[in-house]
Amino acid sequence: MTTTDATAATAAAALSSADTAPIARAGLIRMFNSLGVIGDSLSSGEIETANADGTMAYIDRPRFSWLAHLSRKYGIDYRCFSSGGLTCADWLDRFLDDLTGESTPRDGYYLALGTNDRFRDCYPLGDADDGPTADTFAGRYRRIIEAVRDYAPHSVIMCCTLYSRKDDDGYDDVIRTIAASYKRCLLVDVARESAVTLDDLQYRLNGHFSAYGYVAIADEIERLTNEAIARHPDLFAAFPVDAPSNALG
């Protein structure tokens, strides 16, 4: 073990045995120079509004997404790999090539899919131990993680549970279990730990967040990300020494 490795290991051990609340409050998310989000309308800042004829319009607005609000706060470069209506299967078809086509991987990626898979019921939920080739939500979710990891092995993937406290269908539990099965995956448990969800009418505009709802959920995801980082000191004590060279400056 090198001196650098030993120092990092010592720091990680000390943090893991301590109260992590103070360091979580320090704003650890600022360690990321670049972030991306793999998601659907709720990751693309989509707003529901009415056309002149009274029909509904669904407008993706990445600059008003929760990732945009979070990233602008700290000057983090961001990109939304997301669009309205996407399931995991849709995302693999439409956005995987865009994500892996960037010349340099991002330091971290949020994985915030599952809402449309759940409500459209287009394929089975499956089991958390389904492999990446399984024709289930769990299988496709793993396929996304493993595709991103193949492209960006040093990046951190942050798996988000759904934006509701009322998941009776098992999607959140599958996401929690899958996230725990990969070393460089963190769990951002919106369903269980966020003070802001789509259950709260004051943050909603029909079935999506309102413009101020996206700001409110951004603050909660930032807090939950800081807490998740603090719970995994082994990954972050020397971050980003093992990341792509562009992140070492």
C-alpha positions as CSV (number, residue, x, y, z in Angstrom):
1,M,0.0,0.0,0.0
2,T,1.4,3.4,-0.9
3,T,1.5,6.3,1.5
4,T,-1.4,8.0,-0.4
5,D,-3.5,4.8,-0.1
6,A,-2.7,4.4,3.5
7,T,-3.7,8.0,4.3
8,A,-6.9,7.7,2.4
9,A,-7.7,4.4,4.2
10,T,-7.1,6.0,7.6
11,A,-9.3,9.0,6.7
12,A,-12.1,6.7,5.5
13,A,-11.9,4.5,8.7
14,A,-12.0,7.6,10.9
15,L,-15.0,9.0,9.1
16,S,-16.9,5.6,9.1
17,S,-16.6,5.4,12.9
18,A,-17.7,9.0,13.4
19,D,-21.0,11.0,13.3
20,T,-21.3,11.8,9.6
21,A,-23.8,14.6,10.0
22,P,-21.3,17.5,10.2
23,I,-19.4,16.4,7.1
24,A,-22.7,15.7,5.2
25,R,-23.7,19.3,5.9
26,A,-20.4,20.5,4.4
27,G,-21.8,20.2,0.9
28,L,-19.8,17.2,-0.3
29,I,-21.6,17.4,-3.7
30,R,-19.1,20.1,-4.5
31,M,-16.5,17.5,-5.2
32,F,-18.2,16.7,-8.5
33,N,-17.0,18.8,-11.4
34,S,-19.6,17.3,-13.8
35,L,-22.9,15.5,-13.3
36,G,-25.5,13.8,-15.5
37,V,-29.0,12.5,-14.9
38,I,-30.5,9.4,-16.6
39,G,-34.2,9.9,-16.3
40,D,-37.6,10.8,-17.6
41,S,-39.9,13.9,-17.5
42,L,-39.3,14.4,-13.8
43,S,-35.5,14.7,-14.6
44,S,-36.0,17.0,-17.6
45,G,-38.0,19.7,-15.8
46,E,-41.2,18.9,-17.7
47,I,-44.1,21.2,-17.1
48,E,-47.7,20.4,-18.0
49,T,-49.6,23.4,-19.4
50,A,-52.6,24.0,-21.6
51,N,-52.6,24.8,-25.3
52,A,-54.9,27.5,-26.7
53,D,-57.5,24.8,-27.6
54,G,-57.5,23.4,-24.1
55,T,-55.4,20.3,-24.8
56,M,-52.5,19.5,-22.5
57,A,-48.9,20.2,-23.5
58,Y,-45.9,18.6,-21.9
59,I,-42.8,20.6,-22.3
60,D,-39.3,19.4,-21.3
61,R,-37.2,22.2,-19.8
62,P,-33.8,20.9,-18.8
63,R,-32.6,24.3,-17.6
64,F,-35.4,24.2,-15.0
65,S,-34.8,20.6,-14.0
66,W,-33.7,19.7,-10.4
67,L,-30.2,18.8,-11.7
68,A,-29.9,22.3,-13.3
69,H,-30.9,24.0,-10.1
70,L,-28.6,21.9,-8.0
71,S,-25.6,22.2,-10.4
72,R,-25.9,26.0,-11.0
73,K,-25.7,26.5,-7.2
74,Y,-22.1,25.2,-7.3
75,G,-21.0,25.8,-10.9
76,I,-21.1,22.1,-11.7
77,D,-21.3,21.2,-15.4
78,Y,-24.4,19.2,-16.0
79,R,-26.4,17.4,-18.7
80,C,-29.9,15.9,-18.6
81,F,-30.0,12.5,-20.5
82,S,-33.7,12.5,-20.1
83,S,-37.0,13.1,-21.8
84,G,-40.7,12.8,-21.0
85,G,-42.4,9.4,-20.9
86,L,-39.2,7.2,-20.8
87,T,-39.1,3.8,-19.3
88,C,-35.7,2.0,-18.8
89,A,-36.2,0.3,-22.2
90,D,-36.9,3.6,-23.9
91,W,-33.9,5.2,-22.3
92,L,-31.6,2.5,-23.5
93,D,-32.8,3.0,-27.0
94,R,-32.8,6.8,-27.0
95,F,-30.1,8.0,-24.7
96,L,-27.4,5.4,-24.1
97,D,-25.5,6.4,-27.2
98,D,-25.6,10.0,-26.3
99,L,-24.2,9.4,-22.8
100,T,-21.4,7.1,-23.9
101,G,-20.7,9.3,-26.9
102,E,-19.3,12.1,-24.7
103,S,-15.5,12.3,-25.0
104,T,-15.0,12.3,-21.3
105,P,-17.2,10.6,-18.7
106,R,-18.9,12.7,-16.0
107,D,-17.8,12.4,-12.4
108,G,-21.3,11.2,-11.4
109,Y,-24.6,10.1,-12.8
110,Y,-28.0,10.1,-11.2
111,L,-30.2,7.2,-12.3
112,A,-33.8,8.3,-11.8
113,L,-36.0,6.0,-13.8
114,G,-38.9,3.8,-12.8
115,T,-42.0,6.0,-12.7
116,N,-43.1,5.3,-16.2
117,D,-42.1,1.6,-15.9
118,R,-44.4,1.4,-12.9
119,F,-47.4,3.2,-14.3
120,R,-47.3,2.0,-17.9
121,D,-46.8,-1.6,-16.7
122,C,-45.2,-2.5,-20.0
123,Y,-43.1,-5.3,-18.6
124,P,-42.8,-7.1,-15.3
125,L,-41.0,-5.6,-12.3
126,G,-38.9,-8.8,-11.9
127,D,-36.6,-9.6,-9.0
128,A,-33.7,-7.5,-7.7
129,D,-31.3,-10.3,-8.6
130,D,-32.4,-10.5,-12.2
131,G,-29.4,-10.2,-14.6
132,P,-28.9,-7.4,-17.1
133,T,-30.4,-9.5,-19.9
134,A,-33.7,-10.1,-18.1
135,D,-36.8,-8.7,-19.8
136,T,-37.9,-7.0,-16.6
137,F,-37.6,-3.6,-15.0
138,A,-34.9,-5.0,-12.7
139,G,-33.0,-6.5,-15.6
140,R,-33.1,-3.3,-17.7
141,Y,-32.1,-1.2,-14.6
142,R,-29.0,-3.3,-14.2
143,R,-28.3,-3.1,-17.9
144,I,-28.2,0.7,-17.6
145,I,-25.9,0.6,-14.6
146,E,-23.5,-1.9,-16.3
147,A,-23.5,0.0,-19.6
148,V,-22.6,3.2,-17.8
149,R,-20.0,1.4,-15.7
150,D,-18.4,0.0,-18.8
151,Y,-18.1,3.5,-20.3
152,A,-17.2,5.3,-17.0
153,P,-15.7,2.8,-14.6
154,H,-14.5,5.6,-12.2
155,S,-17.8,7.5,-12.1
156,V,-20.2,7.3,-9.2
157,I,-23.8,6.3,-10.0
158,M,-26.5,7.6,-7.7
159,C,-29.7,5.5,-7.8
160,C,-32.8,7.4,-6.9
161,T,-36.0,5.8,-5.6
162,L,-39.3,7.1,-7.0
163,Y,-40.8,10.5,-6.1
164,S,-43.6,9.2,-4.0
165,R,-43.9,7.7,-0.5
166,K,-46.7,5.4,-1.8
167,D,-44.8,2.7,-3.8
168,D,-46.8,-0.4,-3.0
169,D,-45.5,-2.2,-6.1
170,G,-42.0,-3.0,-5.0
171,Y,-40.0,-0.7,-7.4
172,D,-38.3,1.2,-4.6
173,D,-37.2,-2.0,-2.9
174,V,-35.7,-3.3,-6.1
175,I,-33.8,-0.1,-6.7
176,R,-32.5,-0.2,-3.1
177,T,-31.3,-3.7,-3.5
178,I,-29.7,-3.2,-6.9
179,A,-27.9,-0.1,-5.7
180,A,-26.4,-2.0,-2.8
181,S,-25.1,-4.7,-5.1
182,Y,-22.6,-2.4,-6.9
183,K,-19.6,-0.8,-5.1
184,R,-19.7,2.5,-6.9
185,C,-23.4,3.1,-6.6
186,L,-25.0,5.2,-3.9
187,L,-28.7,5.2,-2.9
188,V,-30.5,8.5,-2.9
189,D,-33.7,7.4,-1.2
190,V,-36.2,10.1,-2.3
191,A,-39.2,8.0,-1.4
192,R,-38.2,7.3,2.1
193,E,-36.1,10.3,3.1
194,S,-37.1,13.4,1.1
195,A,-39.3,16.0,2.6
196,V,-40.5,16.9,-0.9
197,T,-42.4,14.4,-3.1
198,L,-45.2,14.3,-5.7
199,D,-47.5,13.4,-2.9
200,D,-47.3,17.0,-1.7
201,L,-49.8,19.1,-3.7
202,Q,-48.0,22.3,-3.0
203,Y,-45.1,21.1,-5.2
204,R,-47.1,19.7,-8.1
205,L,-48.6,21.0,-11.3
206,N,-50.9,18.1,-12.4
207,G,-48.8,15.0,-12.5
208,H,-45.4,16.7,-12.5
209,F,-43.5,19.1,-10.3
210,S,-44.3,22.7,-10.6
211,A,-41.5,25.2,-11.4
212,Y,-40.9,25.8,-7.7
213,G,-41.4,22.1,-7.0
214,Y,-38.3,21.4,-9.1
215,V,-36.3,23.9,-7.0
216,A,-37.6,22.3,-3.8
217,I,-36.8,18.7,-4.8
218,A,-33.3,19.9,-6.0
219,D,-32.5,21.0,-2.4
220,E,-33.7,17.6,-1.1
221,I,-31.7,15.6,-3.6
222,E,-28.6,17.7,-2.8
223,R,-29.1,17.0,0.9
224,L,-29.6,13.3,0.3
225,T,-26.6,13.1,-2.0
226,N,-24.4,14.7,0.7
227,E,-25.6,12.2,3.2
228,A,-25.0,9.3,0.9
229,I,-21.5,10.4,0.2
230,A,-20.8,10.7,3.9
231,R,-22.0,7.1,4.4
232,H,-19.4,5.9,1.9
233,P,-16.1,7.4,3.0
234,D,-14.1,4.6,1.3
235,L,-15.2,5.9,-2.1
236,F,-14.6,9.6,-1.5
237,A,-11.7,10.1,1.0
238,A,-9.3,10.6,-1.9
239,F,-11.9,11.5,-4.6
240,P,-11.3,11.9,-7.5
241,V,-7.7,10.4,-7.6
242,D,-8.9,7.4,-9.6
243,A,-11.2,9.4,-11.9
244,P,-10.5,10.4,-15.5
245,S,-7.5,12.8,-15.9
246,N,-9.7,15.8,-16.6
247,A,-11.1,15.7,-13.1
248,L,-7.7,15.8,-11.4
249,G,-7.0,19.5,-11.9
